[in-house]
Amino acid sequence: MPIVKIEMGKATRELKKELIEKLTDTLSQTTNMPKQSFTIIINEESADNFGIGGVQLSEMKKSH
């Protein structure tokens, strides 16, 4: 049973639903495996939890 994990910022319920449906469809078509074989996990992360070049992503967003 393949598991696909997505790390992303906050998303609406509708966007997550669309991601799950489209990813599952694409994976199923590409691998010729049934859709029921796939598990999609979406982890929503806060911009406070990421740093690039020593700067918190939430702080980078404030300066732009």
MDAnalysis code that builds the backbone (N, CA, C; Angstrom):
import MDAnalysis as mda
import numpy as np

u = mda.Universe.empty(192, n_residues=64, atom_resindex=np.repeat(np.arange(64), 3), trajectory=True)
u.add_TopologyAttr("name", ["N", "CA", "C"] * 64)
u.add_TopologyAttr("resid", np.arange(1, 65))
u.add_TopologyAttr("resname", ["MET", "PRO", "ILE", "VAL", "LYS", "ILE", "GLU", "MET", "GLY", "LYS", "ALA", "THR", "ARG", "GLU", "LEU", "LYS", "LYS", "GLU", "LEU", "ILE", "GLU", "LYS", "LEU", "THR", "ASP", "THR", "LEU", "SER", "GLN", "THR", "THR", "ASN", "MET", "PRO", "LYS", "GLN", "SER", "PHE", "THR", "ILE", "ILE", "ILE", "ASN", "GLU", "GLU", "SER", "ALA", "ASP", "ASN", "PHE", "GLY", "ILE", "GLY", "GLY", "VAL", "GLN", "LEU", "SER", "GLU", "MET", "LYS", "LYS", "SER", "HIS"])
u.atoms.positions = np.array([
    [0.831, -1.173, 0.000],
    [0.000, 0.000, 0.000],
    [0.881, 1.244, 0.000],
    [1.014, 1.949, -1.134],
    [1.815, 3.171, -1.183],
    [1.198, 4.275, -0.334],
    [2.074, 5.021, 0.341],
    [1.646, 6.165, 1.142],
    [2.345, 7.400, 0.587],
    [1.573, 8.435, 0.297],
    [2.114, 9.694, -0.194],
    [1.889, 10.735, 0.885],
    [2.975, 11.412, 1.298],
    [2.874, 12.447, 2.324],
    [3.181, 13.799, 1.698],
    [2.337, 14.777, 2.023],
    [2.504, 16.134, 1.516],
    [2.670, 17.064, 2.706],
    [3.727, 17.856, 2.684],
    [3.964, 18.874, 3.706],
    [3.646, 20.211, 3.060],
    [2.717, 20.958, 3.642],
    [2.329, 22.228, 3.053],
    [1.781, 23.162, 4.118],
    [1.575, 24.402, 3.731],
    [0.959, 25.370, 4.624],
    [-0.531, 25.094, 4.754],
    [-1.199, 25.939, 5.493],
    [-2.631, 25.785, 5.713],
    [-3.369, 25.786, 4.378],
    [-4.368, 24.934, 4.273],
    [-5.160, 24.827, 3.046],
    [-6.623, 24.621, 3.412],
    [-7.474, 24.998, 2.505],
    [-8.910, 24.809, 2.737],
    [-9.258, 23.332, 2.600],
    [-10.389, 22.990, 3.166],
    [-10.897, 21.618, 3.054],
    [-11.096, 21.247, 1.583],
    [-11.589, 22.193, 0.793],
    [-11.836, 21.948, -0.626],
    [-10.539, 21.664, -1.384],
    [-9.492, 22.435, -1.090],
    [-8.209, 22.224, -1.761],
    [-7.631, 20.861, -1.407],
    [-7.704, 20.491, -0.126],
    [-7.187, 19.185, 0.294],
    [-7.967, 18.058, -0.367],
    [-9.271, 18.206, -0.475],
    [-10.107, 17.204, -1.137],
    [-9.681, 17.045, -2.590],
    [-9.469, 18.175, -3.275],
    [-9.052, 18.140, -4.679],
    [-7.672, 17.488, -4.836],
    [-6.741, 17.835, -3.961],
    [-5.410, 17.218, -4.000],
    [-5.495, 15.707, -3.844],
    [-6.253, 15.258, -2.868],
    [-6.386, 13.826, -2.609],
    [-6.976, 13.118, -3.823],
    [-8.033, 13.685, -4.394],
    [-8.684, 13.053, -5.546],
    [-7.756, 13.002, -6.754],
    [-7.129, 14.135, -7.086],
    [-6.295, 14.196, -8.286],
    [-5.014, 13.366, -8.145],
    [-4.399, 13.423, -6.978],
    [-3.196, 12.611, -6.773],
    [-3.514, 11.123, -6.859],
    [-4.614, 10.731, -6.239],
    [-5.007, 9.326, -6.270],
    [-5.298, 8.883, -7.695],
    [-6.029, 9.697, -8.456],
    [-6.321, 9.367, -9.855],
    [-5.039, 9.197, -10.666],
    [-4.125, 10.161, -10.535],
    [-2.876, 10.119, -11.294],
    [-2.027, 8.910, -10.916],
    [-1.902, 8.652, -9.619],
    [-1.121, 7.506, -9.167],
    [-1.714, 6.192, -9.664],
    [-3.018, 6.086, -9.596],
    [-3.695, 4.872, -10.031],
    [-3.491, 4.642, -11.529],
    [-3.661, 5.700, -12.325],
    [-3.485, 5.579, -13.770],
    [-2.041, 5.257, -14.134],
    [-1.093, 5.881, -13.462],
    [0.320, 5.705, -13.778],
    [0.833, 4.320, -13.402],
    [0.364, 3.801, -12.281],
    [0.875, 2.517, -11.782],
    [-0.014, 1.324, -12.126],
    [-1.207, 1.600, -12.653],
    [-2.196, 0.534, -12.912],
    [-2.595, -0.202, -11.640],
    [-2.557, 0.513, -10.529],
    [-2.994, -0.039, -9.251],
    [-4.357, 0.564, -8.920],
    [-5.206, -0.161, -8.194],
    [-6.513, 0.404, -7.828],
    [-6.361, 1.596, -6.888],
    [-7.300, 2.527, -6.989],
    [-7.270, 3.725, -6.144],
    [-7.217, 3.379, -4.663],
    [-7.861, 2.290, -4.288],
    [-7.916, 1.892, -2.880],
    [-6.543, 1.514, -2.330],
    [-5.556, 1.372, -3.214],
    [-4.201, 1.014, -2.779],
    [-3.456, 2.187, -2.162],
    [-3.909, 3.396, -2.416],
    [-3.150, 4.580, -2.049],
    [-3.705, 5.288, -0.815],
    [-2.782, 5.733, 0.021],
    [-3.110, 6.568, 1.174],
    [-2.395, 7.894, 0.982],
    [-3.140, 8.988, 1.083],
    [-2.576, 10.332, 0.973],
    [-2.665, 10.985, 2.347],
    [-1.533, 11.487, 2.816],
    [-1.483, 12.162, 4.117],
    [-1.029, 13.601, 3.883],
    [-1.823, 14.550, 4.363],
    [-1.468, 15.963, 4.239],
    [-1.144, 16.497, 5.628],
    [0.079, 16.967, 5.791],
    [0.497, 17.605, 7.039],
    [0.560, 19.106, 6.796],
    [-0.245, 19.848, 7.534],
    [-0.231, 21.297, 7.417],
    [0.758, 21.865, 8.437],
    [1.645, 22.691, 7.929],
    [2.669, 23.272, 8.784],
    [2.526, 24.787, 8.824],
    [2.882, 25.352, 9.923],
    [2.894, 26.798, 10.091],
    [4.197, 27.357, 9.528],
    [4.133, 28.559, 8.973],
    [5.339, 29.214, 8.474],
    [6.329, 29.470, 9.610],
    [5.866, 29.437, 10.855],
    [6.756, 29.589, 12.007],
    [7.679, 28.382, 12.169],
    [7.314, 27.252, 11.568],
    [8.072, 26.018, 11.752],
    [9.147, 25.792, 10.700],
    [9.340, 26.756, 9.793],
    [10.334, 26.611, 8.730],
    [11.307, 27.769, 8.763],
    [12.554, 27.476, 8.479],
    [13.561, 28.518, 8.374],
    [14.382, 28.329, 7.119],
    [14.675, 29.431, 6.448],
    [15.510, 29.395, 5.254],
    [16.610, 30.430, 5.447],
    [17.843, 29.990, 5.357],
    [18.962, 30.910, 5.529],
    [18.998, 31.558, 6.889],
    [18.514, 30.857, 7.892],
    [18.537, 31.375, 9.252],
    [17.377, 32.299, 9.592],
    [16.429, 32.435, 8.671],
    [15.285, 33.325, 8.900],
    [14.001, 32.502, 8.863],
    [13.169, 32.736, 9.849],
    [11.886, 32.049, 9.929],
    [11.024, 32.462, 8.731],
    [10.378, 31.495, 8.086],
    [9.569, 31.761, 6.907],
    [8.477, 32.791, 7.182],
    [7.882, 32.758, 8.356],
    [6.847, 33.745, 8.700],
    [7.423, 35.161, 8.731],
    [8.674, 35.309, 9.119],
    [9.315, 36.622, 9.134],
    [9.644, 37.072, 7.713],
    [9.993, 36.134, 6.848],
    [10.284, 36.468, 5.452],
    [9.038, 37.013, 4.771],
    [7.900, 36.434, 5.077],
    [6.643, 36.853, 4.473],
    [6.272, 38.272, 4.904],
    [6.610, 38.643, 6.141],
    [6.291, 39.975, 6.656],
    [7.085, 41.061, 5.932],
    [8.307, 40.735, 5.518],
    [9.178, 41.740, 4.905],
    [8.892, 41.934, 3.436],
    [8.003, 41.118, 2.850],
    [7.701, 41.262, 1.414],
    [6.368, 41.907, 1.205],
])
